[in-house]
Structures are given as structure tokens and as C-alpha cells.
Amino acid sequence: QVQLVEFGGGLVQAVGSLILSCVASGSGFSINALGWYRQVPGKQRELVAAITSGGSRNYANSVKGRITISRDSAKNTVYLQMNSLKPEDTAVYYCNTKYYSVGGYYDQWGQGTQVTVSS
């Protein structure tokens, strides 16, 4: 089973920047995709950005031009570079991976990290 641990959340002022990272660990797995989602109380979890094993990226419209997802495959790590942050970016950010292991394809979430953007 794959485990995900996120780093880098915190409090930042509007128009500031923050980098989130997420490390996948375990054995006998092959990652298909890594992504970041976010959730605020009372709302559904939403995709922020995702990157496939082939390097294709997908972004939510609300973050295009401000947020960049990247990965280091050798380290099984995915990063989320967030610039020009807005108060509406405040949320719990969750790392997600879709991976293949013995028995099939699986979906795993991290524990979440709080990002708070003050105005």
C-alpha cells in the first residue's frame, strides 16, 4: 500500500507564495498520476492540479497561471508551487495518487495540510 505525507502548508499573506510537497512511500507500486485537491468546510473536494506519469498536467481554471504542479519521479514526490495566492485559496489541501500494484489500480489520499491566505 502507498502512503502519502504532505508538507508545506501554513499561513501566508495574499499575493504571497507557498510550496506544498507530497512524498509517496511503500513498495511494489507504480504511480500513474499525482494530484492536489482542496476542500473547504461545507463544500466538495475539488481538483487543483494533477500530473500523469507521462508529464501531462491538468489545472483548475481558478488556479491557471498562478499554480504549477511538478514531480520528481525518482523521489516519488509531487510539488505544488502556489503564487499570487488569494484568500479564496484558503483550504485544506490533499495529495492524491492513482497507482498500480498487485491486484489492480488504487487510489490513495494524504492526511491534508491547511493553507490559509490572509487578506
C-alpha positions, 0 to 999 in steps of 0.5 A: 500500500502507498502512503502519502505525507504532505508538507508545506502548508501554513499561513501566508499573506495574499499575493504571497507564495507557498510550496506544498510537497507530497512524498509517496512511500511503500513498495511494489507500486507504480504511480500513474498520476499525482494530484492536489485537491482542496476542500473547504468546510461545507463544500466538495473536494475539488481538483487543483492540479494533477500530473500523469506519469507521462508529464501531462498536467491538468489545472483548475481554471481558478488556479491557471497561471498562478499554480504549477504542479511538478514531480520528481519521479525518482523521489516519488514526490509531487510539488505544488508551487502556489503564487499570487495566492488569494484568500479564496485559496484558503483550504485544506489541501490533499495529495492524491495518487492513482497507482498500480500494484498487485491486484489492480489500480488504487487510489490513495489520499494524504492526511491534508495540510491547511493553507490559509491566505490572509487578506 
